[in-house]
């Protein structure tokens, strides 16, 4: 499956335009070192690595399997707009 297909599916399910979010894979292994964009910290102090998922690649390219953790981040500005819309401000 292409990342673009997953993003389209999520867009339909969430009701968000594809252009307002990006997907990241989260890994704790070192085998994806060349794919890592920025490390993140978890509550228990371990370090996870965020891997930006590009539309033209397959999920297999990033080693994403059933049960893998993905993170959806909204682009700057959209987060505030969506939170304000949900809260009725």
Order of alpha helices (4+ residues) and beta strands (2+ residues): alpha-beta-beta-beta-beta-alpha
